[in-house]
Amino acid sequence: MSKSFRVSPEFHEFVTAHKRDDETMEETLRRLIGGPDPDEVAGILSDETADAVEERLNEKRERSVEGKDDVRERFE
């Protein structure tokens, strides 16, 4: 199964600029964001631990967005 999603032209250009000749776009994105291949780590964590990790990542993502919003507001 595959999915598609929209990205800005700037982000697409960024990813394309970092794409190696022997990589697919998915492989490039995985390399750029870091982290393991999901298929290799599936089932390692208990549901409880996975939920806790997901919650922490969501909190971190929210703080990151808030921080970027703060910086953007300073320059407006």
C-alpha positions as CSV (number, residue, x, y, z in Angstrom):
1,M,0.0,0.0,0.0
2,S,1.2,3.5,-0.7
3,K,-0.1,6.9,0.3
4,S,0.5,10.3,-1.1
5,F,0.6,13.7,0.6
6,R,1.0,17.3,-0.4
7,V,4.1,19.3,0.4
8,S,5.1,22.9,-0.5
9,P,7.2,23.4,-3.6
10,E,10.0,24.6,-1.3
11,F,10.0,21.4,0.7
12,H,9.8,19.2,-2.4
13,E,12.8,21.1,-3.8
14,F,14.7,20.7,-0.5
15,V,14.1,16.9,-0.5
16,T,14.9,16.6,-4.2
17,A,18.2,18.5,-3.7
18,H,19.2,16.0,-1.0
19,K,18.1,12.9,-2.9
20,R,20.8,10.5,-3.9
21,D,20.8,8.9,-7.3
22,D,20.3,5.4,-5.9
23,E,17.4,6.5,-3.5
24,T,13.7,6.6,-3.8
25,M,12.0,9.7,-2.4
26,E,10.8,7.6,0.6
27,E,14.4,6.5,1.3
28,T,15.6,10.1,1.1
29,L,12.9,11.2,3.5
30,R,13.7,8.4,5.9
31,R,17.4,9.4,5.8
32,L,16.6,13.0,6.3
33,I,14.3,12.6,9.3
34,G,16.5,9.9,10.9
35,G,15.3,7.0,12.9
36,P,14.8,3.3,12.2
37,D,12.7,1.7,9.5
38,P,9.3,1.1,11.0
39,D,9.2,-2.5,9.8
40,E,12.4,-3.2,11.7
41,V,11.1,-2.0,15.0
42,A,7.4,-3.0,14.8
43,G,6.3,-4.9,17.9
44,I,9.4,-4.1,20.0
45,L,7.5,-1.8,22.4
46,S,4.6,-2.7,24.6
47,D,1.4,-0.8,23.7
48,E,1.7,1.2,26.9
49,T,5.3,2.2,26.1
50,A,4.5,3.0,22.5
51,D,1.6,5.2,23.7
52,A,3.9,7.1,26.1
53,V,6.5,7.6,23.4
54,E,3.9,8.9,21.0
55,E,2.5,11.3,23.6
56,R,6.0,12.7,24.3
57,L,6.7,13.1,20.6
58,N,3.4,15.0,20.2
59,E,4.3,17.2,23.1
60,K,7.7,17.9,21.6
61,R,6.2,18.6,18.2
62,E,3.7,21.1,19.7
63,R,6.5,22.9,21.6
64,S,8.5,23.1,18.4
65,V,5.6,24.6,16.5
66,E,5.0,27.1,19.3
67,G,8.6,28.1,19.3
68,K,8.6,28.7,15.6
69,D,5.4,30.7,15.9
70,D,7.1,32.9,18.6
71,V,10.1,33.5,16.3
72,R,7.8,34.3,13.4
73,E,5.9,36.8,15.5
74,R,9.1,38.6,16.4
75,F,9.9,39.2,12.8
76,E,6.5,40.5,11.8
